Amino acid sequence: MGSIRNVVCPCGFKSKVTVGGTMKNFLEDSRFPFYCVTCGIVDVNVAKDDLYCPKCESRDIKQYGIPPISNPPLINRGYVSAGNYKADALGHLCPACNKKTMEFTRSEITFD
């Protein structure tokens, strides 16, 4: 099952990310938020072995949910997750203000 999440930061930054995939295609297309040095927050297809930014094709990307771009998890479960990729709701690097104040909110849309 997949979802579309709002991403917000107190600095005013807002975005949306896709997490997971559909029941039909999650083995080929499953998304998770990553930080791209060039593009900011992007949805990377984690079902593929070769991970890269879908916008600029850079391989200089970092997964949200683990240091250095996210605070260490408070508990061992993910607020947003796709397979083995997990991230807590709070404490992520904001591409606008460069502080770890960005958060993932509840699902805006859920799909399968």
C-alpha positions, 0 to 999 in steps of 0.5 A: 500500500502506498500513500502521499504525505505532506512534508512541512517545516516551521520555516514555511517549506511545504512539499508532498512525497509518495511513499510505497507503491501499489499492490500490483507494482510495488516490487518494481516501483516503490517510493521513499523520500530521499534528500538530493544535494541538487534537487532537495526532497525527492521520491526515489524508487527503492524497488530498484537496486540502482538508487538515483534522483528521479529529477537530475539522476544524481547518485548523491542522495541520502535516505531520510530516516537515518543520520546525517540528514535525520535525527536518530530514530526515537523508537525502532519503527517507521512513521513512514515506511516502504519495505526496509526503508523507515523514517520517524515523523520528526527531525529531518533536514529541510532543503529550504532552511537546512535545519532538522525541523522538517516533518512528515505528516499523516497520509493525505491520500492512501492507495493500493 
